[in-house]
Amino acid sequence: MRQGPFEASRAAAWADYRSLLTALEGRGRDPSPVLPLARFPALYRRLCADYALARARRYAPGLIAELHDLVRRGYPHLYRRRNAWWALALGFMAAGFPRTLRRQARVCALAAALFFLPLLVMGLACWQDGELIYSLMDSAQVAELESLYDPDGGRPGRGPERQADTDFMMFGFYVMNNIGIGFRTFGAGLLLGLGSVLILISNGLMIGATAGHLTRLGFGPVFWPFVSGHGPFELTAIVICGAAGLLLGRALIAPGRLTRLAALRANARDAAVLVGGAALMLLLAAVVEAFWSASGAAAGVKYAVGVLGWVAVMAYFALAGRVDGGAGPVRGGSGDDHGP
């Protein structure tokens, strides 16, 4: 391609890049991350490719110098680290995490089936049979569970005696508990995936048994409002951690043409993204559980918030990161990025 048609075909992308670069440079040390995170990385990579192509084809020195200057000026903005961690986290949750989730939709669907089907079956079974829960818990555990949600014993969460410092203490407990469950579900995938399968099934059985048994006893008006708020985030995050573990197991069982180590490394990239996103969801679940689920809000309000939570989670998984002007998720230091 001659230089004229080359410049004409790239003019629009170069103009967009210049606009973003000018905005970044004009905002000094505290640029808004919204605009560059949406399009700047992809435009920068395209510009690097154009610059390399112009040099290889020996286009006019003026054009090569101009492209080099644009690449040089954009490099520090793309790879800046100071004060950018929150922008990277925003970009990860806005695009990288949901895109990876959709890319691994089949393994996520399998993990969801392994978790929710036992939950539903055991929940219905324990609702019908009051003795079935004892096949999973001993009598002391069942008694403790019943006392926690007994309507005559007060409601779980924040009573008049519960202070704000207790809320923060419970928040810390929920964080450790939720993250612990998530990482165990993920790490067990190294046992050829069987560990993640067993943990998903066992967690589904335990949660289903708890819900069915308490509902059978008439404790549902206490139990269901309490769990409805944080359930959408906690349950889906457990499933996602299980899916990440299944990815590791698949690499070990069916590596394809790769060695098992190479397949494990390849799948570990997406698994790490899934676990990172799930960890943030578990953190959100802990916040909701400590400060909202434990509140004295009316049951109808809590149910409404729970429904909105499920709708928001499903919409996020389905739609987030789909429209961003052609940019992919931000990846620092990838092989596709070029320095000046």
Secondary structure as GFF3:
##gff-version 3
##sequence-region A 1 340
A	DSSP	alpha_helix	3	26	.	.	.	ID=ss1
A	DSSP	alpha_helix	34	56	.	.	.	ID=ss2
A	DSSP	alpha_helix	61	78	.	.	.	ID=ss3
A	DSSP	alpha_helix	85	91	.	.	.	ID=ss4
A	DSSP	pi_helix	92	96	.	.	.	ID=ss5
A	DSSP	alpha_helix	97	103	.	.	.	ID=ss6
A	DSSP	alpha_helix	105	128	.	.	.	ID=ss7
A	DSSP	three_ten_helix	132	135	.	.	.	ID=ss8
A	DSSP	alpha_helix	139	149	.	.	.	ID=ss9
A	DSSP	three_ten_helix	151	153	.	.	.	ID=ss10
A	DSSP	alpha_helix	164	187	.	.	.	ID=ss11
A	DSSP	three_ten_helix	188	190	.	.	.	ID=ss12
A	DSSP	alpha_helix	194	216	.	.	.	ID=ss13
A	DSSP	alpha_helix	220	228	.	.	.	ID=ss14
A	DSSP	alpha_helix	231	253	.	.	.	ID=ss15
A	DSSP	alpha_helix	260	288	.	.	.	ID=ss16
A	DSSP	pi_helix	289	293	.	.	.	ID=ss17
A	DSSP	alpha_helix	299	319	.	.	.	ID=ss18
###
